[in-house]
Amino acid sequence: MSDTRSLKEVLAAADRTKLVDDVVRLIDEEVSRKGGVTGLALKGGYAVVKKLKGGRMIHLAANNLLDDFTDAIDKIYEKFLGEGGTGGFTAFLARHEGEATQALLGITDARAKNSDHGVLRKTYEKLRPQAEKHVKEALPGVGRLVTRYM
């Protein structure tokens, strides 16, 4: 791999609107894949949040969290580059899923705790116990999204 830019630099060079749309699409796909009772709860909570801010809440949240998420995953991305960037970032991310999951959840935990949006905070608190599992399941999609912009 010849590109040695940080993940922040890679994603900063992308069209921000397209990148945020891709992030929202990934979230939509991940939520729609969920089944069972937990899936119903997740889909219900997501539907509530999605209606906020005139239906733009997920886009706004993705845009607002993107830089923090990028910073959180950048350490793993740098390890990937340090090891030669071979084998694909998606596979590398899978091998570091615990670290990636905790880094991403650390961002959302802090944001939810400090949110002035009562509905958002309560919805997050209800869904948080299952969040680690869901984030791990979403990591392949995150890896593919990052790879698209590399």
N, C-alpha and C positions, 0 to 999 in steps of 0.2 A: 504494500500500500504506500503510495507516494504522498498522500495528503497527511501532513502532520499538524494541521490546525487543531485547536481545541474544539470541543463540541460546541461551545459557546460561539466561537468564530464561524464554524460551519453553519450553524443555524441562523446566525446574524446575517449571513450572506443570502439567506433564503427570502422569498417573498413572504412576509409575516402573515398576511391575510390567508394565503394558501396553506401555510404551515399550521395556523390555528384551525382552519377548516379541516385539515387532515387529522389534527389532534381530536377535534370534536367527532369526526367520523369514526376514529378509533374507539372513543368512549362509547358512542352510540352502538357500534358493533359489539363491543364487550358486554354492555348492558343487555342487549337483545339476545345474546347467547345464553344468558343465565336462565336456569330452570328451577323447578321445585318451589318450596315455600320461601326459601331465601331469595330466589330469583324474583318471585312476585314482590317481596318486600323491597328489594333493590330497584326493580322497575317502577314500583309505586313512588318511592322516594325520589328517584331520578325524574319521574314525570312532574312531581311537585316543583323540584328545583328548576327544571327546564322551563317552566312557565313564568318564572320570576323575570323581572326586568324586560317585560314585553316579549318574552320568548328568547331572549338573547343571553340569559344567565350562563349557560354552559360555554358559549363563545367568550363571554367576558371573563369568566373564571379561567378558562384555558389560556387566554391571552395574559391574564394577570399572573398565573402560576407558571407559565412557560419558562421564564428566565430562571426562577428558583429550581424548577425541575431539571432544567438543563445543567445548572450548577451542581445539583445533587448527583446527577449521572455522569458528569464530566470526569470525576475521579476514576470511574470504571472505564470510561472511554479512553482516558489517558493510559490506563493499564493495558487496554486492548492495543493501542498504538505502540506502547512500549514492548509488547510481545510480538511486534511485527505486523499487527493488523490482519493476520491470516485466519482463515476459518470462519469469518463472518462475525459481525457484531452481535447478531441475534443469538448465535450459539455461545458467544463469549458472555453475553448478558445472562443467559440461562445458567452458565456455570457460576455466576456471581449473583444469583437471584436473591439470596438472603440480604446481602449488602445493598443491592438495588432497591429491594422492597422497603427496607428500613429507611433508606435515604429519602425515598419518595413519600412514605407515610409521615416522616418527620416534618416535611413541608406542610402537608395537609392538616396534620394534627395541630401544628402551631397556628395555622391560618384559621381553622375552625374554632379553636379556643379563643382567639382574639376577634372573631367576627361579631359585628353589630347586628347581623341578620339572624334573628331568633329562629326562624323556620330552617334556615340553612344549617345553623349550629345543631339544632335538635335532630334534624334528619341525619346529619353526619354522625352524631353521637349514637343514634340507633343502629346505623350501618357499620360503624367502626369495628365492632368485634369480628366481623367477617372480612374486613378490608384487606388484611394481609393475604388471605387466600385469593381474593379477587385481583390484587395487584400482581401477585405471582403469575396468575393466569394471563394477565394482560402484557407481561414482559415480552413475549415473542412479538406481539404487535408493536410495542415500543421499539424493539430492535429493528423490525422491518421499516418503521417510520423513519428512524434515524438513518438507516442504510439508504433509504430513498434520497436523502439530502446530502449524503457523503460525497 
